[in-house]
Amino acid sequence: MDKRDILAIGASAGGITALRRLFAAMPRDATATVFVVQHIGATRSVLPVLLSRAGWLPAFHPEDGEPVREGWIHVAPPDHHLLVKDGCALVRRGARENRCRPAIDPLFRSVAVAYGVRAVGLILTGTLDDGTAGLRAIKRCGGLAVVQDPDDAEWPDMPRNALRHVSADSCAPLSDLPALLVRLLSEPSGPAVPVPVDIAMEARVPENEFDAMPDLTAAVGRPSTLSCPDCGGNLVEIEDGPLLRFRCKVGHAYGPAALAESHREAVEQAIWVALRTHQDRALMFRRLAERARKQGHATVEANWTKSVQEAERTVAMLKEVLSRQGKGQELAGGLAEEGED
C-alpha cells in the first residue's frame, strides 16, 4: 500500500516567515514531494532560494512540462499558476482565482486529481479565503486536510475560512506542524477514492489557460445574476458543500470573501471617480461664475455660484464616505514581501 508522500502548501500574508520556520524545523531524514503556492507579486522571485536555505529540501521554480522531482519543493513562479498532471508540473498564466496568480485552489485541485489519497494539503497564514475550495477537493479525493491554528497565524483569515468550510483532519500551531506532518507523511494512504466529476472539470480550467469552457455551467454550477469583477462575464454559482463559490467561463474564480473584497474595491474606485468628477465640476462652475461676474451678469453668476456650492457639498460627502470606508479596514490581498524575517 502506498504511503502519503505528497505535501501541498498554500500561504499568503505572513507566509514566507511561516514556510521558512516550518521547513527549518522539518527532520532532515523526512522526505516528501512538496508543492508550494505563496501569494507573491508578478516580479522575479527568490522564494526557492529562501526555502532551500531553510535546510529541509531543495526548492525550485519548475518549468512548464517538467517532470515532478521527488524529494524537492516545487514553488509556483510569479504571476503563474502551478499545477501538476501526469507526473509533470504545469505552469500556466491563466485567469486569476481569488484575485491571485499564483493561486492556491488551482494547485490543490490538481494535486487532488493527480495524487488522491497520497496527498496532504496544508493551509497557513493569509487573508481572505484562497485555498478553502482546494483543500475541500483534496479531502473529497481521499487526501488529508491540515490547517494552521488561526490563533497562531499572523493573518488568521485563510486558516479560519478553511476550518469553517472543510472538515480538517488536523489543526495545529506552526511549532507543532513539523512533527504532525512527519507522522502523516509516513502513514499508509489507504484505498484510492474516485475523483468527483466536478473536481476533475474545475481542475481543467487553469490547464486550458486562455480557452473558455462554456460547458462548465452545466457541469459544476448554475448561472447567477452576478458579473465577474475581472471580465464582466456572467458568474456561475457553485454549491461546494457548505461553501458557495463563483466562477466565470474564462476561468476567474472567487470564494465569498474574495468576491466581497472585489466588490468593495469596485465601490471604492467608483467613489474616487465620482469625487474627481465633482471636483472638476466645482472648478468649472467657479470659472463660469467668475466669468459672469466680470461680464456684469449678476443673476448668471449667482446660478453658477449655487452650482459650485452643490458640487462642493457632494465632494465633502464623498470624502467622508471614503474616510469612513478606510477606518478599521484590515489589509486585504496580503501580498508578503519576500525576504521577511
N, C-alpha and C positions, 0 to 999 in steps of 0.2 A: 504494500500500500504506500502511495506517495505521501510525503510529508509536506507541510506548509513551508514553502520556501520563497514565496513572493511577497514583498512588502511594498505597498503603495502609500505614499505620504502626501498630504496636502496641507499647506500652510500659507498664511498671508501676513498681516501686520504682526511684527514680533517674531516671525517665523525663522529668520536666519539665525538669530540667537538660539532659539529653541532647537533647531536642527543641529547646530554645532554642538550644543550641550548634549543632545541625545546621542549623536554619533561618537562623541568623545567618551561617553560612558559605556558604549557597547563593548562586550568582551571581544578581544581580537580573534578568538577561535570560533566566534559565531559567524555563520555565513548565511547569505540570502541574496536574492536578486532584487534590487531596490529601484523604485521609480519615484521621483520627487517632482511635484509642482509647487513652486514658491511664487506667489504673485510678485512680479517684478516689472520694471519698465521695459520699454522697447529698445533700449540701448544695449551695448555689449555687457555681458555678464561674467563675473569672476566667481560665481557661486560654486562651480565644480572645484576650483582651487581651494576655496574656504572649507568646503566639506571634506575634501581629501586631507587637508591639514588636520582635521579633527581626529584622524588616525584610525578609523574603523575600516572602511573600504575605499578604493579609489573611485572618484566621481568624474563624469564627463558629460558633455552635450552630444547625444547621438546624432548622426546624420540620417536623413530620410532613407528608409530601406535597409539600414544597417542591422545585422543580426544582434539580437539581445545578448549581452555579455553576462554570463552567470557570475555572481560574486562581485558585481560592480553596481555603483549608484548611477542611474540614468536620470539626468536633470533636464527638465524642459527648457529649451532655449528661449531667449527673449522673443516676445511677440509671436510665438508659435505654440500651438497645442502639441503635446506629446501623447502619442497613442502607441499601442502595441497590438500586433496582429500576426499570426502565423510565424511566431518566433522572431519577428523583426520589429524594430522601432519605426514608427511613422511620425514624421514631423510635418505638421500642416498649419498653414496660415489661413484658416477658415474663420467663420463668424465667431465673434466673442460670445462666451457664455458667462452669465452672471457678471457682465461688464468687464470680463477679464480675458486676456490671451497672453500667456497660457492660463487655462482654467483647470480646476481640479476635477470637475464632473466628467469631462471627456476622457481623461486618463483613467479614472476609476471605472467607468463603464467598459472601456476597452480591456482593462485588466480583469474585470468580472467575466467578460465573454471569453477571453483568451485562457484564463487560468482557473476560473471557478473556485473549487474548494481549496485550492492551493494558496489562495490569496488572503492576505491580511491588509485591511485598509485602516489608515490612521489619520485622524483629523487633529491638527494642532491649532495653536493660537491664530486668530484672524477676525476680521469684521465681516458683517453680512452673512450670507448663507451658502457660498460656493462649497461644494464637497458633500452637502447633505444628500442630494439625489444620487450622486455617485457611490456614496457609502451604502445607501439602500440597495443599489444594484449589486454591489459586492455581496451583501448579505443574502439577497434573493438568489444569487448564483452559488450559494453554499459557503462563501468565504466568511471571515470574521471581521467584525467592526470594533475598532478601538478608538476611544476619544480621550483627549487630554481633559482633565478635570477643569471645567470653566473657572472655578475659583482659583486655580493655579495658573491659568493662562494670562498672559499680558493683555491680550484682547480676547474677551470671552465669547463674542457673538457666534463665531463659527462653531466652536465646540458645543455651545448651548443650543444652537439650531439643530445640530446633528443629533444631540441627545433627545431633543423634542420630537423628532420625526423618525428616528432609527432606533430599533431595539439593540443597543450596543451590547457586545459581549463583555467589554471591559471599559472602565473609566478610571483613570489614574492620573496623579500629578506627574509632571515631567521626570522627577527624580526616580519614580518607580517604573517608568516605561521600559528602560533597558532590560531589566530582569523579566518583566512581563513579556516583552517581545521575544526574548531568547526562549522562554518557555513555549510560547505559542508557535514559534517557528521550528520547534523541534518535535511537535506533536504530529501524529498521523492526520492526514487531511480528510479521511472519511470518503464515502462513496460520492461519485460525481452527481451533480444536480443539473437537470436540463435547463438550458438558457431560455428564459421567458422571451417571447416574440417581441414584446415592446422594448426590452433592453437591447436585443440584437439590432432592432430597427434604429433606435436612437444612437447606438454606437457607430452606425454607418454615416451619420450626418457629418461629423467632422472629418471622416475619411474622404468624403466626396468634395470637401473643401469649398468650392465655389458653385457647385451644382445644386440647384433647388431640388427638393424632394416633395412634390405635390401629393404623393400618396401617404405622407406622414400623418395627415389629419385622420384618415380612416384607421390607421394602424395604432396610433398611440393616444389620440385625444379627439376633441371636438372643437369646432370653431368658436371663438369667443367674440365679444363685441369690442375687445381691446386692440390697440395698434402697437406694433413694435416700436419702442423708443429709438432704435438704431436705424431702421429702414422704412418704417411707416407701414409695413405689411400687416396683415391680419395675424393675430396670435392664436395658436392652438392652445386650448386649456387641457392640461394633463392631470388627471387624478391619480397620483402616485401614492397609494395607501393613504396615510394621513396628510400627505404633502400635496399641496396644489401648486403646479408649476405651469410655465408658459413657454411656448416656442413658436417661432415663425418658420415659414417654409424654406428660407435660405439658411437657417441654422442658428440665428440668435436665440438664446435661451435665458430664462430668468427664474430664480426662485422668488418667493414673495418678497423677501427683504431686498433683493437686488432690484426687482421691478419697482418697488416703492421708492427706493433711492433714486432710480432713474426718473420717476415722475417728479420727485422733489426737485431734482436738478433742472428738469424741464420747466417747472413752475418758476423757479428762481431765475432762469435765463429769460423767461417771458417778462418777469417783473423788471429785470435790468433793461430789456428792450423798451418797455413802457416808460421807465424812468428817463432813459436817454431821449426818447421821443418827446416827452412832455417838457424836458429841459430845453430842447430845441424849439418847441412851440413857444415857451415863455420868452426865449431870446428873440424869436421872430416877432412876436407881438410887441415886445418892448421897443424894437426898432421901428415898427409901424406906428406905435404911439408917439415916439419921438419925432418921426417924420410928419405926422399930423399936427403935432404941436408947433413945429417950425413953420408949417404952412397956414397956421391960424385956424385949423379945423377943430374946435374945442369938443364938439359932440363926437366926432370920429376918434379923437384922442381918448375920450372917456370910455368909449366902447372897447378900444384896444387895451386900455389900462385894465378894464374889467376882465378881459380875456387873460392878460398877464397874471392877474391875481388868482383866477381859476386854475391856470396851469401850475402856478407855484403851490397852491393848496394840494393839487394832485401829486406834485413832486414830493412834498413833505410827507404825504400819506404813504407813498411808495417807499420812501426812505425808512419810515417807521416799520413797514411790513418787512423790509429786508433786515432791519436791525433785530426785530423780534425773531425772525427766522434763523438768524445767526446765533442768537443766545442759546446756550445749552446744547448746541449741535456737537455731537461727537464726530471725530474724524472718520469719514467714510472712504471706502476704497482700500485703505490700509496698505499702500504700497511701501514696503520697508526699504530703507536704503541699504545697499549691500555694504558689508564691512562693519555692521554694527557690532558692538561688543556684547 
